Amino acid sequence: MSFTVAIDGPAAAGKGTISKAVARHFGFAHLDTGLLYRAVGKRVLDGEDAVAAARSLRAEDLEVLGLRTPKVAQAASKVAVEPEVREALVDFQRAFAARAGGAVLDGRDIGTVICPEAAVKLFVTASPEVRAVRRHKELLETGHDAGYDSVLADVRARDERDRTRATAPLKPADDAVTIDTSHMTIEAAVAAAVAMVNKVRGA
Ligand code: CDP
């Protein structure tokens, strides 16, 4: 039986960490949908057309190194504005969500557009400054020495583009539960998400 958990929110809010932990806890599969847009963005940086790249995206493209850089993130949010790019990625995401055994998908439009019938919808957010601190630390740990100010500017620019685009803008679904992680430890945020899933499953 399928059981979909949709986790949306702005850049570096903790969606990835929470999604992975929820998936591990319940034995669900996890899809980081941002990677799809990052993979398309990377191929555009390498000279391809965005729509053609989205239509021919393969699983191997998600394994390419270098998808987590700020440059690729910006390219991802630019291609993510294009309706044809988004359309080309819908079927893959819906098929993933419908797999037997449960699935967690994290992104920007999972609860609103990709899986409006998801059993659980969470909107994970935090202040831009807190998110920039976390992303800065992550980037340093993976050897990308971007300054804090530039990381904050990147986060703000992507949020603005993601929130104001015409197709599938970033916003909480009407029936999503918001978790603001600004003043929460990651353990507390994961516990809150697990509790929400348990509540819906009747555990
Ligand atoms: O990890 P982070 O939150 O910084 O970004 P991401 O989830 O990897 O997403 C990169 C970019 O892809 C976002 O800024 C969005 O523009 C786009 N995206 C989207 O439009 N829809 C999704 N479901 C996921 C990502």
Boltz pocket constraint, residues with backbone or C-beta under 6 A from the ligand:
constraints:
  - pocket:
      binder: B
      contacts: [[A, 9], [A, 10], [A, 11], [A, 12], [A, 13], [A, 16], [A, 33], [A, 34], [A, 35], [A, 37], [A, 38], [A, 73], [A, 76], [A, 77], [A, 78], [A, 80], [A, 106], [A, 107], [A, 108], [A, 109], [A, 110], [A, 158], [A, 162], [A, 168]]
      max_distance: 6.0
